Amino acid sequence: MILRGELSEGELIYSTKYLMLRFDISDKTIQRAIGILHSREMLELVRGKGLRLAEGSLNAVQRYRTKDWRANFKLLLDDAKLLDISEGDINDIYNELVS
């Protein structure tokens, strides 16, 4: 939601109930995600109103997502080596997916 621009820095985040319905997940999962974002200082408490996206949260989310993406990509490349998939085949797959 942050990366797609649905929420802007300084804006209050959606309610737990809304997020539960939108993503069809439990309140426990929502609270865990909120806890992670808060511990990474991406959310800040606004007394009497709720939580809002902290300044710099978009950049922080991009950094964490890029780090996760790179780690997952590395695992995929390791799997490709185990499966004896050539670099050329990997390039063909990439070109097929981005076209």
N, CA and C atoms as a LAMMPS dump frame, in Angstrom:
ITEM: TIMESTEP
0
ITEM: NUMBER OF ATOMS
297
ITEM: BOX BOUNDS ff ff ff
-5.0000000000000000e+02 5.0000000000000000e+02
-5.0000000000000000e+02 5.0000000000000000e+02
-5.0000000000000000e+02 5.0000000000000000e+02
ITEM: ATOMS id mol type element x y z
1 1 1 N 0.819 -1.192 0
2 1 2 C 0 0 0
3 1 3 C 0.866 1.259 0
4 2 1 N 1.945 1.198 0.717
5 2 2 C 2.838 2.357 0.789
6 2 3 C 3.538 2.541 -0.559
7 3 1 N 4.084 1.449 -1.097
8 3 2 C 4.809 1.545 -2.362
9 3 3 C 3.891 1.907 -3.526
10 4 1 N 2.626 1.484 -3.46
11 4 2 C 1.673 1.8 -4.528
12 4 3 C 1.13 3.219 -4.416
13 5 1 N 1.499 3.931 -3.348
14 5 2 C 1.05 5.307 -3.192
15 5 3 C -0.342 5.453 -2.607
16 6 1 N -0.888 4.383 -2.049
17 6 2 C -2.214 4.455 -1.437
18 6 3 C -2.172 5.236 -0.124
19 7 1 N -1.019 5.268 0.493
20 7 2 C -0.809 6.028 1.726
21 7 3 C 0.412 6.915 1.539
22 8 1 N 0.332 8.117 2.061
23 8 2 C 1.449 9.062 1.975
24 8 3 C 2.042 9.289 3.352
25 9 1 N 3.289 9.706 3.366
26 9 2 C 3.936 10.023 4.636
27 9 3 C 3.124 11.096 5.356
28 10 1 N 2.939 10.895 6.655
29 10 2 C 2.161 11.824 7.466
30 10 3 C 0.679 11.479 7.528
31 11 1 N 0.24 10.567 6.69
32 11 2 C -1.172 10.192 6.638
33 11 3 C -1.465 9.086 7.649
34 12 1 N -2.659 9.136 8.263
35 12 2 C -3.075 8.078 9.181
36 12 3 C -3.282 6.792 8.399
37 13 1 N -2.89 5.673 8.996
38 13 2 C -3.075 4.392 8.314
39 13 3 C -4.513 3.931 8.511
40 14 1 N -4.912 2.957 7.697
41 14 2 C -6.256 2.404 7.765
42 14 3 C -6.456 1.64 9.071
43 15 1 N -7.719 1.465 9.451
44 15 2 C -8.043 0.735 10.681
45 15 3 C -7.711 -0.749 10.514
46 16 1 N -7.521 -1.404 11.642
47 16 2 C -7.264 -2.841 11.638
48 16 3 C -8.41 -3.573 10.962
49 17 1 N -9.643 -3.168 11.256
50 17 2 C -10.809 -3.826 10.679
51 17 3 C -10.808 -3.693 9.154
52 18 1 N -10.519 -2.509 8.654
53 18 2 C -10.467 -2.298 7.211
54 18 3 C -9.406 -3.194 6.578
55 19 1 N -8.214 -3.233 7.18
56 19 2 C -7.122 -4.037 6.642
57 19 3 C -7.448 -5.531 6.682
58 20 1 N -8.122 -5.973 7.745
59 20 2 C -8.536 -7.376 7.85
60 20 3 C -9.474 -7.744 6.7
61 21 1 N -10.444 -6.886 6.436
62 21 2 C -11.402 -7.159 5.373
63 21 3 C -10.764 -7.066 3.984
64 22 1 N -9.938 -6.075 3.783
65 22 2 C -9.331 -5.863 2.466
66 22 3 C -8.413 -7.008 2.067
67 23 1 N -7.613 -7.493 3.028
68 23 2 C -6.629 -8.517 2.71
69 23 3 C -7.029 -9.909 3.184
70 24 1 N -8.19 -10.013 3.83
71 24 2 C -8.7 -11.292 4.323
72 24 3 C -7.67 -11.998 5.211
73 25 1 N -7.166 -11.252 6.196
74 25 2 C -6.213 -11.801 7.158
75 25 3 C -6.666 -11.452 8.573
76 26 1 N -6.103 -12.118 9.544
77 26 2 C -6.529 -11.945 10.934
78 26 3 C -5.997 -10.654 11.546
79 27 1 N -6.664 -10.238 12.628
80 27 2 C -6.206 -9.04 13.341
81 27 3 C -4.828 -9.263 13.941
82 28 1 N -4.514 -10.508 14.288
83 28 2 C -3.201 -10.825 14.842
84 28 3 C -2.105 -10.547 13.804
85 29 1 N -2.365 -10.906 12.555
86 29 2 C -1.403 -10.664 11.478
87 29 3 C -1.237 -9.168 11.255
88 30 1 N -2.339 -8.431 11.274
89 30 2 C -2.295 -6.973 11.11
90 30 3 C -1.472 -6.354 12.235
91 31 1 N -1.741 -6.775 13.464
92 31 2 C -1.021 -6.22 14.61
93 31 3 C 0.47 -6.536 14.537
94 32 1 N 0.802 -7.733 14.054
95 32 2 C 2.213 -8.107 13.903
96 32 3 C 2.884 -7.2 12.867
97 33 1 N 2.208 -6.957 11.735
98 33 2 C 2.756 -6.086 10.691
99 33 3 C 2.919 -4.661 11.211
100 34 1 N 1.923 -4.17 11.927
101 34 2 C 2 -2.828 12.507
102 34 3 C 3.168 -2.748 13.489
103 35 1 N 3.335 -3.797 14.285
104 35 2 C 4.446 -3.836 15.237
105 35 3 C 5.804 -3.769 14.545
106 36 1 N 5.929 -4.482 13.429
107 36 2 C 7.185 -4.465 12.675
108 36 3 C 7.439 -3.07 12.128
109 37 1 N 6.421 -2.466 11.502
110 37 2 C 6.587 -1.119 10.947
111 37 3 C 6.907 -0.106 12.035
112 38 1 N 6.258 -0.247 13.185
113 38 2 C 6.507 0.682 14.295
114 38 3 C 7.914 0.502 14.844
115 39 1 N 8.371 -0.746 14.957
116 39 2 C 9.722 -0.993 15.484
117 39 3 C 10.792 -0.471 14.536
118 40 1 N 10.458 -0.375 13.258
119 40 2 C 11.402 0.171 12.271
120 40 3 C 11.207 1.676 12.083
121 41 1 N 10.412 2.257 12.987
122 41 2 C 10.141 3.696 13.019
123 41 3 C 9.51 4.208 11.722
124 42 1 N 8.687 3.358 11.106
125 42 2 C 7.958 3.755 9.908
126 42 3 C 6.561 4.266 10.249
127 43 1 N 6.116 3.965 11.46
128 43 2 C 4.831 4.456 11.956
129 43 3 C 5.068 5.23 13.236
130 44 1 N 4.236 6.241 13.447
131 44 2 C 4.315 6.987 14.704
132 44 3 C 2.909 7.181 15.248
133 45 1 N 2.809 7.159 16.569
134 45 2 C 1.528 7.286 17.251
135 45 3 C 1.113 8.746 17.313
136 46 1 N -0.143 9.002 16.939
137 46 2 C -0.729 10.331 17.061
138 46 3 C -1.791 10.223 18.15
139 47 1 N -1.502 10.821 19.286
140 47 2 C -2.385 10.693 20.446
141 47 3 C -3.828 11.054 20.082
142 48 1 N -4.729 10.118 20.379
143 48 2 C -6.156 10.348 20.147
144 48 3 C -6.614 10.12 18.716
145 49 1 N -5.687 9.797 17.816
146 49 2 C -6.072 9.62 16.41
147 49 3 C -5.685 8.265 15.851
148 50 1 N -4.531 7.761 16.209
149 50 2 C -4.072 6.482 15.675
150 50 3 C -2.627 6.541 15.244
151 51 1 N -2.318 5.781 14.227
152 51 2 C -0.955 5.696 13.718
153 51 3 C -0.869 6.34 12.344
154 52 1 N 0.238 7.011 12.098
155 52 2 C 0.456 7.594 10.776
156 52 3 C 1.812 7.173 10.261
157 53 1 N 1.95 7.272 8.938
158 53 2 C 3.232 6.96 8.324
159 53 3 C 4.235 8.043 8.667
160 54 1 N 5.361 7.618 9.158
161 54 2 C 6.414 8.559 9.55
162 54 3 C 7.127 9.108 8.324
163 55 1 N 7.726 10.252 8.503
164 55 2 C 8.547 10.825 7.438
165 55 3 C 9.694 9.863 7.132
166 56 1 N 9.958 9.634 5.871
167 56 2 C 11.009 8.707 5.461
168 56 3 C 10.557 7.264 5.363
169 57 1 N 9.272 6.99 5.654
170 57 2 C 8.801 5.607 5.649
171 57 3 C 8.808 5.003 4.248
172 58 1 N 8.52 5.784 3.221
173 58 2 C 8.54 5.255 1.859
174 58 3 C 9.938 4.772 1.496
175 59 1 N 10.955 5.577 1.789
176 59 2 C 12.336 5.162 1.513
177 59 3 C 12.717 3.929 2.315
178 60 1 N 12.265 3.87 3.564
179 60 2 C 12.582 2.716 4.411
180 60 3 C 11.94 1.448 3.86
181 61 1 N 10.686 1.543 3.433
182 61 2 C 10.005 0.385 2.857
183 61 3 C 10.722 -0.059 1.586
184 62 1 N 11.113 0.883 0.756
185 62 2 C 11.845 0.537 -0.465
186 62 3 C 13.155 -0.178 -0.146
187 63 1 N 13.864 0.292 0.867
188 63 2 C 15.131 -0.352 1.249
189 63 3 C 14.899 -1.783 1.724
190 64 1 N 13.915 -1.977 2.628
191 64 2 C 13.637 -3.322 3.144
192 64 3 C 13.155 -4.251 2.042
193 65 1 N 12.264 -3.767 1.175
194 65 2 C 11.741 -4.603 0.087
195 65 3 C 12.841 -4.956 -0.9
196 66 1 N 13.727 -4.01 -1.204
197 66 2 C 14.83 -4.288 -2.12
198 66 3 C 15.762 -5.334 -1.524
199 67 1 N 16.038 -5.211 -0.237
200 67 2 C 16.899 -6.188 0.438
201 67 3 C 16.261 -7.576 0.378
202 68 1 N 14.964 -7.673 0.668
203 68 2 C 14.264 -8.956 0.605
204 68 3 C 14.253 -9.501 -0.815
205 69 1 N 13.997 -8.621 -1.791
206 69 2 C 13.953 -9.03 -3.188
207 69 3 C 15.291 -9.621 -3.619
208 70 1 N 16.365 -8.939 -3.254
209 70 2 C 17.702 -9.418 -3.626
210 70 3 C 17.979 -10.791 -3.013
211 71 1 N 17.582 -10.981 -1.753
212 71 2 C 17.804 -12.271 -1.093
213 71 3 C 16.997 -13.374 -1.796
214 72 1 N 15.755 -13.08 -2.141
215 72 2 C 14.929 -14.064 -2.841
216 72 3 C 15.477 -14.357 -4.239
217 73 1 N 15.945 -13.316 -4.921
218 73 2 C 16.512 -13.498 -6.246
219 73 3 C 17.75 -14.38 -6.181
220 74 1 N 18.567 -14.176 -5.165
221 74 2 C 19.766 -15.001 -4.968
222 74 3 C 19.372 -16.469 -4.799
223 75 1 N 18.32 -16.735 -4.025
224 75 2 C 17.856 -18.115 -3.844
225 75 3 C 17.392 -18.715 -5.162
226 76 1 N 16.701 -17.912 -5.975
227 76 2 C 16.251 -18.399 -7.278
228 76 3 C 17.431 -18.718 -8.188
229 77 1 N 18.445 -17.866 -8.164
230 77 2 C 19.634 -18.13 -8.979
231 77 3 C 20.371 -19.386 -8.5
232 78 1 N 20.418 -19.571 -7.18
233 78 2 C 21.031 -20.789 -6.645
234 78 3 C 20.263 -22.028 -7.104
235 79 1 N 18.929 -21.938 -7.078
236 79 2 C 18.1 -23.048 -7.567
237 79 3 C 18.343 -23.3 -9.047
238 80 1 N 18.468 -22.221 -9.823
239 80 2 C 18.715 -22.358 -11.261
240 80 3 C 20.021 -23.111 -11.507
241 81 1 N 21.038 -22.824 -10.709
242 81 2 C 22.316 -23.533 -10.856
243 81 3 C 22.143 -25.021 -10.556
244 82 1 N 21.395 -25.324 -9.482
245 82 2 C 21.155 -26.722 -9.115
246 82 3 C 20.383 -27.458 -10.21
247 83 1 N 19.503 -26.737 -10.886
248 83 2 C 18.698 -27.327 -11.957
249 83 3 C 19.4 -27.277 -13.307
250 84 1 N 20.619 -26.761 -13.3
251 84 2 C 21.433 -26.651 -14.516
252 84 3 C 20.744 -25.781 -15.579
253 85 1 N 20.107 -24.705 -15.126
254 85 2 C 19.502 -23.744 -16.039
255 85 3 C 20.586 -22.746 -16.425
256 86 1 N 20.794 -22.597 -17.713
257 86 2 C 21.888 -21.751 -18.194
258 86 3 C 21.55 -20.265 -18.038
259 87 1 N 22.602 -19.47 -18.102
260 87 2 C 22.428 -18.011 -18.054
261 87 3 C 21.559 -17.538 -19.221
262 88 1 N 21.747 -18.146 -20.375
263 88 2 C 20.925 -17.802 -21.541
264 88 3 C 19.452 -18.107 -21.314
265 89 1 N 19.177 -19.258 -20.693
266 89 2 C 17.786 -19.604 -20.38
267 89 3 C 17.194 -18.624 -19.364
268 90 1 N 18.008 -18.226 -18.394
269 90 2 C 17.541 -17.246 -17.406
270 90 3 C 17.216 -15.929 -18.099
271 91 1 N 18.078 -15.506 -19.009
272 91 2 C 17.807 -14.276 -19.764
273 91 3 C 16.546 -14.412 -20.603
274 92 1 N 16.334 -15.578 -21.222
275 92 2 C 15.118 -15.8 -22.013
276 92 3 C 13.869 -15.713 -21.13
277 93 1 N 13.954 -16.317 -19.957
278 93 2 C 12.816 -16.265 -19.017
279 93 3 C 12.553 -14.821 -18.612
280 94 1 N 13.604 -14.103 -18.286
281 94 2 C 13.457 -12.685 -17.907
282 94 3 C 12.788 -11.905 -19.032
283 95 1 N 13.296 -12.028 -20.24
284 95 2 C 12.736 -11.288 -21.377
285 95 3 C 11.277 -11.656 -21.639
286 96 1 N 10.954 -12.919 -21.452
287 96 2 C 9.57 -13.368 -21.628
288 96 3 C 8.651 -12.719 -20.598
289 97 1 N 9.13 -12.628 -19.363
290 97 2 C 8.297 -12.088 -18.285
291 97 3 C 8.122 -10.584 -18.344
292 98 1 N 9.102 -9.865 -18.846
293 98 2 C 9.009 -8.4 -18.865
294 98 3 C 8.404 -7.854 -20.154
295 99 1 N 8.223 -8.717 -21.146
296 99 2 C 7.648 -8.222 -22.41
297 99 3 C 6.132 -8.248 -22.389
